[in-house]
Amino acid sequence: MSEPDEVVALVDEQDNVIGQKRRADLTKDDCWRMVSIWIENSSGQVLLQQRSLNKLRSPGLWTPAAEGTVTLGDDYYESAVRELGEEIGLFDVELKPTKKIHAQFESGRRQMHGYTVVCDWPVEKFTLQAEEVEQIQWVDKAQVIAEIMGTTPHTRPWPMSIKYWADVFGLAS
């Protein structure tokens, strides 16, 4: 099934399913589920992904290593595993759940569930899904957190989707 034809659960602010819609029909007034995966390595870096410049929603935006919509019938964990494999070719890793929050984006509301992973692969070992991912980079974690907390300017030439990272991944503590 192609992405626009995928069906997602519509949820309320408490994550109760209240309906369903095709992805192509989602509006700013809808709320649906998504996952976001934060990958760190043992060198104090975090893997960031730049979304494809051809994406319908938020093209070119920098995000955590993998993100995606939870399709109808999947749970958050299954979706996180799928997104890691599809977007960057990372399989068979231990996903640790973080927080689930209600978030407001330009394109609509989300129930966002975070996961963390530790991986020491070089960038060249990842297999990027061209339709989803423009590029990935290992970035100094302290620098990213400083950008998230607003204590230093952004270092990448494209905007970052950082508004909720501190809450979802527990970075402020």
C-alpha positions in Angstrom: 0.0 0.0 0.0 1.4 3.4 -0.9 1.9 6.0 1.8 -1.1 8.2 0.8 -3.3 5.1 0.8 -2.2 4.0 4.3 -4.8 4.2 7.0 -4.0 5.7 10.4 -5.9 5.8 13.6 -7.3 9.1 14.7 -6.8 9.6 18.4 -7.7 12.1 21.1 -5.3 13.8 23.5 -5.4 10.8 25.8 -4.5 8.5 22.9 -7.9 6.9 22.6 -8.8 5.8 19.1 -11.7 7.9 17.8 -11.7 7.1 14.1 -9.5 6.4 11.1 -8.4 8.1 7.9 -6.2 7.6 4.9 -2.9 9.5 5.3 -3.7 11.5 2.1 -6.9 12.9 3.8 -5.3 14.0 7.1 -5.8 17.7 8.0 -4.4 20.1 10.6 -7.4 19.3 12.8 -6.6 15.6 13.0 -4.5 13.9 15.7 -2.6 10.7 14.9 0.2 8.6 16.3 3.9 8.8 15.4 7.2 7.4 16.7 10.5 9.2 16.9 13.8 7.3 17.5 16.9 9.0 19.0 20.2 7.1 18.3 23.4 7.8 20.2 26.8 6.3 19.8 29.6 5.7 22.4 31.5 8.8 21.2 28.9 11.2 22.6 27.1 11.8 19.3 23.5 11.6 18.1 22.4 10.6 14.7 20.2 13.1 12.9 18.2 12.7 9.7 17.3 15.3 7.1 13.9 14.4 5.6 13.8 14.1 1.9 13.4 17.4 0.0 10.5 15.8 -1.9 8.4 15.0 1.2 4.8 16.4 1.3 5.1 17.4 5.0 8.2 19.2 6.3 10.6 18.6 3.4 14.3 19.1 4.4 13.5 19.2 8.1 16.2 17.7 10.5 14.7 15.1 12.8 16.0 12.4 15.1 17.4 9.4 13.3 14.1 7.9 12.3 10.5 9.0 12.6 7.2 7.9 11.2 3.5 7.6 11.4 1.9 4.6 13.2 -0.4 2.9 10.7 -3.7 1.4 11.6 -3.3 -2.0 13.3 0.3 -1.4 14.4 1.4 -0.3 17.8 4.1 2.2 18.6 6.9 -0.3 19.1 6.2 -2.2 15.8 6.2 1.1 14.0 9.5 2.2 15.5 11.1 -1.1 14.5 9.7 -0.7 11.0 10.8 2.9 10.6 14.4 2.1 11.7 14.6 -0.7 9.1 12.9 1.2 6.3 14.5 4.6 6.7 18.1 3.8 7.7 18.5 0.0 7.4 19.0 -0.6 11.1 17.6 -3.9 12.4 17.8 -6.1 15.5 18.6 -3.4 18.0 17.3 -2.8 21.5 14.7 -0.1 21.5 14.2 1.6 24.9 10.9 3.5 25.3 11.0 7.1 26.5 7.9 9.3 26.9 4.7 9.7 25.0 3.5 13.2 24.6 0.8 15.2 22.8 2.4 17.5 20.3 1.1 20.3 18.0 2.8 20.6 14.6 2.1 22.9 11.7 0.6 19.9 9.9 -1.5 18.6 12.7 -1.5 17.1 16.2 0.3 14.0 17.2 0.6 11.5 20.0 4.4 11.1 19.8 6.1 8.2 21.4 9.9 8.2 21.7 12.5 5.4 21.7 16.3 5.5 22.2 18.9 3.2 20.6 22.7 2.9 21.0 24.6 2.2 17.7 28.2 2.7 16.8 27.9 2.3 13.0 29.7 4.8 10.8 27.3 6.9 8.6 28.4 4.8 5.5 27.0 1.6 7.0 23.4 2.8 7.1 21.1 2.2 4.1 19.0 5.3 3.5 15.5 5.1 2.0 15.7 7.8 -0.8 12.0 8.7 -0.7 12.2 9.4 3.0 15.8 10.5 3.9 18.0 13.1 2.2 21.0 12.5 4.5 22.1 11.5 8.0 24.9 13.0 10.2 26.4 12.1 13.5 26.4 15.4 15.5 27.8 16.2 18.9 25.1 15.4 21.5 26.0 18.4 23.7 25.7 20.7 20.7 22.3 19.3 19.8 21.0 19.6 23.3 22.3 23.2 23.5 20.3 23.9 20.2 17.2 22.2 21.6 17.4 24.2 24.9 18.0 27.5 22.9 21.4 28.3 24.4 23.2 28.2 21.1 22.2 28.8 17.4 21.4 26.0 15.1 24.4 24.6 13.2 22.7 22.9 10.2 21.6 24.9 7.2 18.0 23.5 7.4 15.5 23.9 10.2 15.3 21.3 12.9 12.2 19.8 14.4 13.3 20.3 18.0 10.4 21.7 19.9 9.5 18.4 21.6 12.8 16.5 21.7 13.7 17.6 25.2 10.4 16.2 26.6 10.2 13.0 24.5 13.8 12.0 25.0 14.3 13.4 28.5 17.1 15.6 27.4 16.5 18.5 29.8 17.1 16.5 32.9 
